[in-house]
Amino acid sequence: MRLTRIITGCLLAIYVFAAQAVTYQGRVVDQDGKPIAYATVYPEQVPELGTATNNDGLFAFEAPGLPRGSRVLVSFIGYEKQVLHAEELIAEEGLPAKTIMLKEQPIALEETVVAAKASKQKNKRKQMAALLHAVYVKLEEEFPDNNSQYQIVSDVRMQSEGSTWGMEQMIANIVVLPEAAKEGRDSMQFQGRFCKRFFSAEKRAQADSILAGETLERMQKDAKVPKGTPNNMFRRAATAVDSGVVVHQALFAIGNMRYDFEQAMNDTKHWTVSNESEGETVLTHTQSVSKYLGCFKMTFKRHYIVDSKTYAVRRFSEHAEVKVTIPFGMKLNKDQLQMLNLVNMSQSSIDKFRLKKLNGAVDLNTIYQRRDGQVYTLEKNMILNANILGSKKAEIPLKIKATQRVTGLQTQGVKPLTNAQITKRLKRQIVEIY
């Protein structure tokens, strides 16, 4: 495996340096002509050479002359993805950069909620149970039990009060092991390959000491695993995982549609069914959780959009709302308080900050692809809106937008990753955008 990595690295180096570098550039705007900041731009064959747009929507990246017809992907969550030929973006002296317009496209969940009107006829539980069983049979038939490996490009953007203050892009391999899940173990392995963090110059200065990873790394090092804990080997590996990988790995792991459906299918009283156009039916399961005398409340709504005739699941959407109340407030430690610098809180406000409430809502969408009669993930989108409420009426609005796109899929001869591959710490390339 080590030899394979060496050969792969050498081939990439040859690809990058064998040809004279060519500059590719452009400007990304919305339908009103306004620039889109932190849009992702990358050549499909070598996504690690890509970049992000700046606050004026401009981008530029250097690469060897890409083969004619090579595709460059331009995307931002909430907009339709644009695919261009690389030669369209070659910079020419004296000519303006090409303008790329992205059309707005609300995430699938919003469309589902609007179209899914509650049925007036109350479904009998036996009928609902039969419908859920038919969908589950189809899930077992279509979702593979063989190992599969994905290559993904994962973008996570952090925003506060309408301004994006940074983005991290990671290119990774993910191995899914269905048989391992049946034995109660982790069924997903994550291996980061390349990583870039994009900041404005101002935010980079604030973030250098906070997001470098030292704090989380120290917390992991100090974490103690109790004696007798099962799967100690896996626990040790988990604490050693590169801290920045966690958010990207979690995004691929959440919204496990087949698992969630299996856990909820017998809870017939909390299911509703409604019909959409184009032969689709929406099955919705609602679940509420309340703990610690009501201090922690969470509500899930999971929408399974299925073909009305075949019962095959086409898309999966999830909406979750969380409310946390801390009766006497909680004083954050020094490392946690540092993070508030990134949302422009003054030092005096930070010193006095005591966490009182946390409210958040998450929208998650998964789109699937079919290969050889089996169903695999194609893309995941997530939007998290949160408000952190503290003492002295301090309120911190936060938004995270994340997208994962599958750029490669292997379904034959896939072997589990080694611990060394899973726990290898990635070096991050810091990119300032202006």
N, C-alpha and C positions, 0 to 999 in steps of 0.2 A: 504494500500500500504506500509505503514511503517512497519507493521508486516511482510509483504512478504519480505522486504529487510532484516529484522533481521533474519528471518528463513533462507534465502539464504546465508547470511553471516555465520551463524552457521554451515550450511551444508558444506560450503567451508572449514571452519576451521576444521571440523571433518575429511573431506577428506584429508586435508593437514597433519594433525598431528596424525591421527589414525594409520598410518603405518610408519615404519621406513623409513627415507629418503634414496632414491637411487640416485646415481649420474649418469647422462647421459652425454656423451661427444662425440666429433667428430671433424673433420676438413673438411671445405668446400673449394673446389678448382674448377677452371674452366677446360676446356678441355686441356689446356696446363700445367695443374698442378700448376698454380699460385693461391695463396690464395685469397678468396673473403672476404673482410672485410665488416662488418655490414650486413651480410646476416641474415635473420630472421629464428629462430628455435623455434618451440613451439609444445607442445602436443595439438592435435586438441580438446580434451575434456576440457582441462583447459589451454587455451592460456596464461593466466596471469602468469603462471609459466615459460614461455619461456624466451629466451635471444637472444643476437646477437653475431655474430662472431667478434673476434678481428682482428688486422691488419695481423695476421698470419693465419687467417681463422679458428682459434680454438674456440670452445665453450664448455661450461659445465653448466649444471643446475641441481639443486636438486629437487626431487619430491618424494612423496610416491610411492611405487611400483605400476606403472600403470598397469591396467588389461592387460592380455596377448592379443596381437593383437591390442592394442591401437596404433593409428597413430600419428607420429611426422612429421610435415611439415617443409620443408627446402626451402626457396625461396629467390630470389633476382630479382629485375626488370630487364628484358632483358634476363632472363634465364628460362628454363623449371623448374617448381616446382617439387621437389622430395618428395615422401611420403615413410617413413620407418616405420617398426614396432619398438616400443619403446625398446624391448629387444635387438635389434641390437646395441643400443647405450649405454648399461649398461657398466660402466667402470669396467675393471678387472685389478687387480694388475699385473704389469709386461708386460701387452699387450698394444701396441700402440692404440691410438684413431682411430676409424673407419674413413676412408676417403670417403667423399661424393662428387661426381663430378656433377656439374650442366652444362647442355648443353645450349649453347647460343640459344636464341629464340627471334629474333627481335619483337618488339611490333607490333601489327596488322596493325597499320597505315602505317608502312614502307612497309609491304607486299602489302597493298592495292595500295599505290602510284606507286610501281613498276609494278604491274599487270594491273592497270587501264589505258589503252591507250585510248586516246581521239578518239571518233567515227568520221570517216571521213564524214559520212552523217549527215548533219545538221537536227536536229529534229525540226519539226514544233511545234509551241507552243501548238496547240490543242492536238497533240499526247503526248507532255510532260505533259500537264495538266491532261490528262486521266491517264497517268502512275502514277503521283503523287497522284491523287485521289484514285487510286486502292491501293496504299501503305498506304494511310491515313485510308482508310476503314479497312484495316487489322490491323493497329495500334489500332484503336478504339475497334476492336474485341478482340485483344489479351492482351492489357495492362489493368490491373485490375482497377476497380473503387472502390474496397473495400480497407479498411485499411490494411496495412501490416507492420510487424516489423522485422527488420534485426538485427542480432548480427554480428558485423564486427571486424576484426583486421586491424588497419590502421597504416602503417609505412610511415614516412616522413624522408628522408635522405637529409642532407645539405652538399654540396660539393663546393670546390673552388680549381681551378688549379689541378684537378685530385685527390685531397685528400678529403676524407670524414671527416668532423670535428664533426659530431654528428648525432644522429637519435632519433626521438621520436616515441614510439609505444603506441597507445591507443586502448583499447578494449571498444567498445561502443554499445549502442542500438540506432537504428534509426527507428522512426515511420513515415511512409509516409501516408498522409491523402489526397487522391485525391479530395474528396468533398470540402475540405477547399480551395484547389487551385482554384476551380471554382468560389469561392466567393472572389477571389483576395487576399487571405491571404497566409501566409507561409504554404506550404504543407508538410514540413519536420521538424521533431523534433529530436533533438540530445541529448543523455544522455551518457556522459562519465562514464565508470565504473572503469577502471584501467588504469594507465599510467606509462610508464618508459621512462627515457631519458638516452641514452647511449652516453658516451663521452670517449675519451682518457683522461688520467690524466691531460695532459697539457691543452687540450681544456676545460676540466671541470673547471679548475682554472680560465680561461678567461670567461667562460660562466656563472658561478654561479651568478654573480651580474646582468648580462645582461638578461638572459632568465628565471629568477626566476618568472617573471610575475608582479613584482611591478610596472614597468613603464606603461604597458598596463592597469593594474588595476587602476592606478591613472588617466590615460587618460579617462578611462571609467567613473570614479567617477566624474571627472570634466565636462564631456559632458553634455550639456544642451539640453533638449528636448523642442522645441518651443511650446507655448500654442496653443491648437487647433489642434495639430498634430493628425491625425487619428491613432487608434490602439495604444494609449499611453501605454496600459498595455503591449503590445508586444514589444514596443520600450524599456520600462524599463527593461523587461526581457532580451532583447538582450544586453543591456549595462552591465548587471550583469553576463552574461555568462562567464565562465572560459575562460580567454584569450587564453589559449593553445588549446582550443577546435576548435577555428575558422578555422584553416587550415584543420583539418580533416573533419569538417562539410562541408566546401566549396568544398572539393574534391568530396564528395558524391553528392553534389548539382549541380555542374557544369556538362555540358554534358547531360542536360535533353533532351534526344533525341526526345521524343514525343512532348514536348513543342516547341523545336526549329523547328521541321518539320512543325508543325501547323502554326507557325508564318511566315514561308518562302514559303509554298507551292504555294501561288498565284504569287510569283515572278518568273515566268517561264523563263524569259530571262537570269537569272543567274544560271540556272541548266544545268548540262551536264550529260550524261549517257554513261557508258562504260560497257563492259562485261568481266567477269572473267571466269575461268574454274570452273568445278564442279557445274554448274547451278546457279552461282551467278551473280548478276548485281550490279554495283556500281553507285549510284546516288550521285552526288556532287553538293553542293550549295556553291557559293562563295559570300561573302559579305564584302564590304569595308566601313570603317568609318573614316572620317577625321573631326577634330574639332579644334577650336581655331587657325584659319588661317593656318591650316596644321601642327601645333606644335604637335598634337596628331593624329597618324594614326594607324589603326588596320585593319587587314585583317583576315577573318575567312574562312576556308575551312572545310565543314562538309561532311563526307562520310557516306552514309547509305548503308551497304552491305546487299542486299535483295535476297531472293530466287527468281529465275527467273520465276518460275511457280506459286508459291503461294503468292508472294509479301510480305512474312513475313520477318521482319528485323532480321538478325542474329547477326550482330555486328554494332557498331557505333564508328567512329573515328573522331577526330577533330584536326585541326592544326590552330593555331592562331599566328600571328606575330604582335608585337607592337613596335612602334617607337615614343619616346617622346623627343622633343627638347625644352629646356628652354633657350630662347634667351640670357638672362643676367645671367643665372646660379642661383642656389638657395643654400643658406647656410643652412645646416642641423642643427637641434637643438642638444643639448648635448646628449639626449637619443638616437637619431638616429645615431649620430657619434659613440657612444659606440659600436653599432653593427659591425662597420668596424674593430674593434679589432679582431673579429673572423676570418677575412680573412687576418690576418697578416699585416695590414697596420701599419706603424710606427706612433708614436704619432705626430711627426712633419707633416707628410702627412695628418693625420686626421684633425689637427688644420687648415690646409690650404685648406681642401677639399671643393669644391663648385660644386654641381651637375649640369652638363651641358646636358647630354643625357642619355637616358635609352632605350636600345634595348633588346627585348626578343622574344623567340619563345616557344610555348607550344604545346606538343603533348599529346593528351588524348585518351584513348581507353576504351570502355565499352564492356564487354562480358556478355551475358544474359543466364539465365537458364529458363526452362519451368516447370511449375507445374500445374497440373489440367487444361491444355489448356491455361494458362495465362503465361505472360512473366515477369520475375523479374530479377533484377541485380544480377550477380554472382561475378564479379570482375571489378575493375577499376585500370588503370595504368596511370601515368602522368609523363612526363619529361619536366622540365622547364629549358631552357638555357637563361641566361641573362648577359648582359654587362652593367655595370654602368660606365659612362664616366664623369670625373670631370675635374677641372682646372689642370693646369700643366701636362696635358696629362696622368693623373691618370686613370687607367682602372682596374675595379674590375670584374673578371668573376665569376659568380655564377651558380650553378646547383642544382636543387632540383629534387629528384626522389621519387615518392610516389606510394604506392600500397595499395589498400583496398580489402580484401577478405571477402566474406560472409561465416560465419561459422554456422549460424543458421537463419532460416526463419520461421516466423509464419504468417499465412494468415487468421486464424479464430479467432474471438473474440478479436481483437486488439483494445485497447482503447487509446485515446490520453494521452500523458505524462502530468504530472502536472507541474506548474511553478517551484516548489521546485526541481523536478527531473531535469529539464532543466538547472537550474541556479546553481546547487550545484558545488562548486569548488572542483576539484580533487587534492588530494595530489600526488605529483609525486615522484616516486622512482628513485633516481639517481644511475645509474650503471656505474662504470668505467670499461672499457675494456683495456686490456694490450697487 
